[in-house]
Amino acid sequence: MTPNDDLSQARWRKSSHSGGGNDCVEVAFTGTGAALRDSKDPEGGAFRLSPHAWSGLLGAVRAGGPVLG
């Protein structure tokens, strides 16, 4: 994902485990990766991940280990 990817039309999703509140992380997928943002501050910017980085993040979360080495 490049900094120039337009996220204005992105379809943001929350986890089904969020309980419907506005206190979680949202994810949007694009053709070049994924973007994450804080649901409390949707205009505050997004953290962008390549497909490889997204896969690594999910693997670490699922394994219950540290996300950053």
Sine and cosine of phi, psi and omega as CSV:
sin_phi,cos_phi,sin_psi,cos_psi,sin_omega,cos_omega
0.00,0.00,0.71,-0.70,-0.01,-1.00
-0.97,-0.24,0.37,-0.93,0.03,-1.00
-0.86,0.50,-0.32,0.95,-0.02,-1.00
-1.00,0.03,-0.06,1.00,0.05,-1.00
-0.86,0.50,0.77,-0.64,-0.01,-1.00
-1.00,0.10,0.90,-0.45,0.00,-1.00
-0.98,-0.19,0.13,0.99,-0.04,-1.00
-0.90,0.43,-0.45,0.89,0.01,-1.00
-0.96,-0.29,0.20,0.98,-0.04,-1.00
-0.91,0.42,0.54,-0.84,0.07,-1.00
-0.99,-0.13,0.98,-0.18,-0.05,-1.00
-0.99,0.12,0.67,-0.74,-0.02,-1.00
-0.78,-0.62,0.57,-0.82,0.10,-0.99
-0.96,-0.30,0.41,-0.91,0.07,-1.00
-0.89,0.45,0.57,-0.82,0.09,-1.00
-0.92,0.39,-0.23,0.97,0.02,-1.00
-1.00,0.01,0.04,1.00,-0.07,-1.00
-0.97,0.22,-0.25,0.97,0.00,-1.00
0.97,0.25,0.20,0.98,0.04,-1.00
0.98,0.20,0.03,1.00,0.01,-1.00
-0.96,0.26,0.01,-1.00,0.00,-1.00
-0.92,-0.38,0.69,0.73,-0.07,-1.00
-0.69,-0.72,0.77,0.63,-0.03,-1.00
-0.60,-0.80,-0.06,-1.00,0.05,-1.00
-0.99,-0.15,0.66,-0.75,0.06,-1.00
-0.94,-0.34,0.47,-0.88,0.02,-1.00
-0.80,-0.60,0.59,-0.81,0.13,-0.99
-0.74,-0.67,0.64,-0.77,0.01,-1.00
-0.96,-0.29,0.64,-0.77,0.06,-1.00
-0.81,-0.59,0.03,-1.00,0.03,-1.00
-0.93,0.38,-0.24,0.97,-0.06,-1.00
-0.88,-0.48,0.28,0.96,0.05,-1.00
0.59,-0.81,-0.57,-0.82,-0.03,-1.00
-0.69,-0.73,0.35,-0.94,0.07,-1.00
-0.75,-0.67,0.60,-0.80,0.03,-1.00
-0.86,-0.50,0.58,-0.81,0.07,-1.00
-0.54,-0.84,0.30,-0.95,0.03,-1.00
-0.99,0.11,0.83,-0.56,-0.03,-1.00
-0.91,0.42,-0.40,0.92,0.03,-1.00
-0.96,0.26,-0.35,0.94,-0.05,-1.00
-0.66,-0.75,0.92,0.39,-0.09,-1.00
-0.90,0.44,-0.37,0.93,0.02,-1.00
-1.00,-0.01,0.00,1.00,-0.09,-1.00
-0.99,0.16,0.04,1.00,0.02,-1.00
0.96,-0.29,0.15,-0.99,-0.05,-1.00
-0.71,-0.70,0.56,-0.83,0.10,-1.00
-1.00,-0.05,0.84,-0.54,-0.11,-0.99
-0.97,-0.23,0.65,-0.76,-0.04,-1.00
-0.78,-0.63,0.63,-0.78,0.14,-0.99
-0.95,0.30,0.26,-0.97,0.07,-1.00
-0.83,0.55,-0.63,0.78,0.01,-1.00
-0.91,0.42,-0.69,0.73,0.01,-1.00
-0.92,0.40,-0.64,0.77,0.04,-1.00
-0.88,0.47,-0.70,0.71,0.02,-1.00
-0.88,0.47,-0.68,0.74,0.03,-1.00
-0.90,0.44,-0.66,0.75,0.04,-1.00
-0.89,0.46,-0.74,0.68,0.01,-1.00
-0.88,0.47,-0.67,0.74,0.02,-1.00
-0.87,0.49,-0.67,0.74,0.00,-1.00
-0.92,0.38,-0.65,0.76,0.01,-1.00
-0.91,0.42,-0.72,0.69,0.00,-1.00
-0.89,0.46,-0.56,0.83,-0.01,-1.00
-0.99,0.16,-0.19,0.98,0.00,-1.00
0.96,0.26,0.25,0.97,-0.02,-1.00
-0.99,-0.10,-0.06,-1.00,0.01,-1.00
-0.94,0.35,0.64,-0.77,0.02,-1.00
-0.98,0.19,-0.63,0.77,0.03,-1.00
-0.96,-0.27,0.70,-0.71,-0.04,-1.00
-0.96,0.28,0.00,0.00,0.00,0.00
